Amino acid sequence: MSIEVNHITKLYGAQKALNDVSFSVGEKEIVGFLGPNGAGKSTMMKIITCYIPPTNGTVKVCGFDTAEESIAVRRQIGYLPEHNPLYLDMYVKEFLAFAAGLYNVKNTVQRVKDMIALTGLEREQNKKIGALSKGYRQRVGLAQAMIHDPKVLIMDEPTTGLDPNQLQEIRNLIKQLGNEKTVMLSTHIMQEVEALCNRVIIINKGEIVANADTRDLQANNKRQMITVEFDKPTSASLLRKIAHVTDAHNKRDNIWQLSISTQDDVRKTIFDFAVQNQLSVLTLTRDEQKLEDIFKQLTAESQS
């Protein structure tokens, strides 16, 4: 395994940021590490990258213990934190050469050139970092994280500030890197996770609430979403009385989206409800359950 997290707990005074967290990430796997703000994502990433120690538990990266072999761990990891720290008065090429020097990278000139090409920084390479847009600064951060050719990449919100074209380019780059390296990324963009990740780990209030293959998580979800259109108005409170309906959201006019707490066929139940309440069902469709819906369900359940 590239990353092995065993029973990690992290306390900040009386506050428990992580509570007995365990998971592993295999070689050449792209894993989405998800959770609401304050869930413990950044804390976990800082522990894996040796920025902070855990209160209890152990972490190994490529077989090296973060507590006992932190220098060896850092050699294996490329890290792009959420708030990308850069020297704004340095030029792009100068900064990447400086970063390469910290890792004793051989043939620095060629490696810097390769990273500039890989991250699409050719036109910006002779500018000061402070003169770059937020999107290009993010690219510099990515180039810095990969300058020493690490086996593991840890990325916290890697596509922050990118325009749609840049976003697709960086997603393609991350997918390409996943063929050679282990990638663990945190993001709030669920479409990004669906497009990139083999597996998702969802954390909430410092605890793991899901750890599964992306497709399996969607296929095994015990809920469904139904969109139904009636011929006359009704109310959310009345719709919630239907068996297995946990929530009802009015999309527009007489069209409602129902959250159903079972994968069983509920069409007859909804038709019976309509008859009992002198309504006619004009359309009824089952919506594809998206990762965003599952994320909301799991984190809402944990909070409640």
Buried (B, 14 or more C-beta within 10 A) or exposed (E): BBBBBBEBBBBEEEEBBBBBBEBBBEEBBBBBBBBBEEBBBBBBBBBBBBBBEBBEBBBBBBEBBBBEBBEBBBBBBBBBBEEBEBBEEBBBBBBBBBBBEEBEBEEBEEBBBBBBEBBBBEEBBEBBBEEBEEBBBBBBBBBBBBBBEBBBBBBBBBBBBBEEEBBEBBBEBBBEBBEEBBBBBBBBBBEBBBBBBBBBBBBBBBBBBBBBEBEEBBEEBEBBBBBBBBEEEBEEEEBEEBEBBEBBEBEEEBBBBBBBBEBEEBEEBBBEBBEEBEBEBEEBEEEEBBBBBBBBBBBEEBEE
